[in-house]
């Protein structure tokens, strides 16, 4: 697969080890993609001027910093900046009403952390790169 355009992926994850593993996975499968890791959503928001094509984010972002905003608040602010940004909520979130709100209201995808998560992410990222657009739904 070769991407002709510059693709920028932001990873918003407060578990530093998980974030690094995810970044390594993306770099291995998509070497042309640039990635950047943020431990809280607020720092990601400060970098939106770099216009990420894809934001992969955890829902709970306050394990390290108790005052950090949750994923839904950050998603809203990212979409306020650019509606075309593809957002994948990668979380162990089991409150599906919250997940459904993100999917419906903000046109996000949800991937549950677990055994198949990286395979699903690879599929979504590949589709975003090839199609150059997002498709509403859940993975």
C-alpha positions in Angstrom: 0.0 0.0 0.0 1.3 3.4 -0.8 -0.2 6.6 0.3 0.3 9.6 -1.9 -0.7 12.2 0.6 0.7 13.0 4.0 -1.1 11.1 6.7 -0.8 12.3 10.3 -2.1 10.1 13.2 -2.4 11.4 16.8 -2.5 8.8 19.6 -4.2 10.0 22.8 -3.5 7.4 25.5 -2.6 7.9 29.1 -1.0 4.4 29.4 2.5 5.2 28.1 3.4 1.6 27.4 0.2 0.9 25.5 0.7 4.1 23.5 4.2 3.1 22.5 3.1 -0.4 21.5 0.3 1.1 19.3 2.7 3.6 17.8 5.2 0.8 16.9 2.3 -1.2 15.4 1.2 1.7 13.2 4.8 2.5 12.1 5.4 -1.1 11.2 2.2 -1.5 9.2 2.1 2.1 7.7 5.7 3.4 7.5 4.6 6.4 5.5 2.3 7.6 8.4 3.6 10.1 10.9 2.5 9.5 14.5 2.5 11.6 17.6 1.6 10.5 21.2 -0.3 12.6 23.7 -1.0 11.4 27.3 -4.0 13.7 27.7 -6.5 15.2 25.3 -5.7 18.8 26.2 -2.2 18.5 24.8 -3.6 16.9 21.6 -5.9 19.9 21.3 -3.0 22.3 21.4 -1.5 20.5 18.3 -4.7 20.4 16.1 -3.1 23.0 13.9 -1.1 20.1 12.4 -4.4 18.8 11.1 -4.3 15.1 12.0 -6.1 12.8 9.6 -6.8 10.3 12.3 -7.0 10.5 16.0 -6.9 7.3 18.0 -7.9 7.9 21.6 -8.8 6.2 24.8 -12.0 7.3 26.5 -10.6 7.5 30.0 -7.7 9.8 30.0 -7.4 10.7 33.6 -5.5 7.8 35.2 -2.4 9.9 35.4 -3.9 13.4 35.7 -7.2 13.3 37.6 -8.3 16.7 36.2 -7.9 15.6 32.5 -11.0 15.7 30.4 -12.6 12.5 29.2 -12.7 11.3 25.7 -16.1 12.6 24.8 -15.2 16.1 25.8 -12.0 15.9 23.7 -13.9 14.4 20.7 -16.3 17.3 20.7 -13.4 19.8 20.6 -11.6 18.0 17.9 -14.7 17.9 15.7 -15.3 21.6 16.4 -11.9 22.2 15.0 -12.3 19.9 11.9 -15.4 17.8 11.2 -13.4 15.6 8.7 -10.9 14.3 11.3 -11.4 10.5 11.6 -11.6 9.6 15.3 -11.3 6.0 16.6 -12.2 5.5 20.3 -9.9 2.7 21.4 -11.0 1.9 24.9 -12.1 -0.8 27.4 -15.2 1.4 27.8 -18.1 -0.9 28.6 -20.8 1.8 29.0 -22.2 1.5 25.5 -24.5 4.6 25.8 -21.3 6.7 25.9 -19.8 4.9 23.0 -23.1 5.2 21.0 -23.2 9.0 21.7 -19.6 9.3 20.3 -20.5 7.2 17.2 -23.8 8.9 16.4 -23.2 12.5 17.4 -19.5 12.8 16.3 -19.2 10.2 13.6 -16.6 8.2 15.4 -15.5 4.5 15.4 -15.2 2.4 18.4 -12.6 -0.4 18.9 -12.6 -2.2 22.2 -9.2 -2.9 23.6 -8.4 -6.5 23.5 -7.0 -9.3 21.4 -8.4 -8.1 18.0 -8.0 -4.4 18.6 -4.9 -3.8 16.5 -6.2 -5.9 13.6 -9.4 -3.7 13.6 -7.3 -0.6 13.8 -5.2 -1.7 10.9 -8.3 -2.2 8.8 -9.8 1.2 9.7 -6.5 3.1 9.1 -6.1 1.4 5.8 -9.6 2.3 4.8 -9.1 5.9 5.9 -5.9 6.2 3.8 -7.3 4.5 0.7 -10.7 6.2 0.7 -9.5 9.5 2.1 -12.7 9.8 4.1 -14.5 8.4 7.1 -17.4 6.1 7.0 -19.8 6.3 10.0 -20.0 3.2 12.2 -18.4 1.0 14.7 -15.6 -1.5 14.1 
